[in-house]
Amino acid sequence: MTQLPIIYTYGDGTARRRINLLAGDGKLLTNDGGVTTYTCVDVDTTDGWAEIDAPGEEISDTEALRIITGGAADDTQ
């Protein structure tokens, strides 16, 4: 996991310091045991963040669309 300090500067001149976390190759970031995962995220603290293995199985664009639309994109008919 790569950690980079960043500063957000807003239009009124207010600055906010954050930390950008970037997952390594084949990894994902999580702070809830893998329920929610990210490849990259900006956080206030690194406490509780961990890098986990990404799932090895990839699906096609068509299969992803079927999942998202509940099957409405079924082109097999």
C-alpha positions as CSV (number, residue, x, y, z in Angstrom):
1,M,0.0,0.0,0.0
2,T,1.4,3.4,-1.0
3,Q,0.7,6.4,1.2
4,L,0.9,9.9,-0.2
5,P,0.2,13.1,1.8
6,I,-2.2,15.5,-0.1
7,I,-3.6,18.9,0.6
8,Y,-7.0,20.0,-0.6
9,T,-7.3,23.8,-1.0
10,Y,-10.8,25.2,-1.2
11,G,-11.9,28.3,-2.9
12,D,-12.0,30.3,0.3
13,G,-8.3,29.4,1.0
14,T,-9.0,26.7,3.6
15,A,-6.6,23.8,3.4
16,R,-7.3,20.2,4.5
17,R,-4.6,17.6,4.8
18,R,-5.5,14.0,3.8
19,I,-3.6,10.8,3.0
20,N,-4.1,9.1,-0.4
21,L,-3.9,5.3,-0.1
22,L,-3.1,3.3,-3.2
23,A,-3.4,-0.5,-3.3
24,G,-0.6,-2.5,-4.8
25,D,-0.9,-4.7,-7.8
26,G,-3.4,-7.5,-7.3
27,K,-4.5,-5.9,-4.0
28,L,-7.5,-3.9,-2.7
29,L,-7.8,-1.6,0.3
30,T,-10.4,-2.1,3.1
31,N,-11.3,-0.8,6.5
32,D,-14.2,-3.2,7.2
33,G,-12.7,-6.6,6.7
34,G,-13.2,-6.7,2.9
35,V,-16.9,-5.9,2.8
36,T,-16.1,-2.6,1.0
37,T,-13.0,-2.4,-1.1
38,Y,-11.1,0.3,-3.0
39,T,-8.2,0.5,-5.3
40,C,-7.5,4.1,-4.1
41,V,-9.0,6.2,-1.3
42,D,-8.3,9.5,0.5
43,V,-8.5,9.3,4.2
44,D,-7.8,11.4,7.3
45,T,-6.0,8.6,9.1
46,T,-4.5,5.2,8.0
47,D,-5.8,3.6,11.3
48,G,-7.8,0.5,10.5
49,W,-6.9,0.3,6.8
50,A,-5.5,-2.9,5.4
51,E,-4.5,-4.2,2.0
52,I,-6.1,-7.5,1.0
53,D,-5.7,-9.8,-2.1
54,A,-8.0,-8.9,-4.9
55,P,-10.3,-11.7,-6.2
56,G,-8.6,-13.6,-9.0
57,E,-11.7,-14.2,-11.0
58,E,-12.7,-11.5,-13.6
59,I,-15.9,-11.3,-15.4
60,S,-16.7,-10.0,-18.9
61,D,-18.3,-6.6,-19.6
62,T,-21.4,-8.4,-20.7
63,E,-21.7,-10.4,-17.5
64,A,-21.1,-7.3,-15.4
65,L,-23.9,-5.5,-17.3
66,R,-26.2,-8.5,-16.6
67,I,-25.4,-8.3,-12.9
68,I,-26.0,-4.5,-12.8
69,T,-29.3,-4.6,-14.8
70,G,-30.6,-7.8,-13.2
71,G,-30.4,-9.6,-16.5
72,A,-32.0,-6.9,-18.6
73,A,-28.9,-6.9,-20.9
74,D,-29.3,-10.6,-21.8
75,D,-28.1,-10.9,-25.4
76,T,-28.2,-14.7,-25.5
77,Q,-31.8,-14.7,-26.8
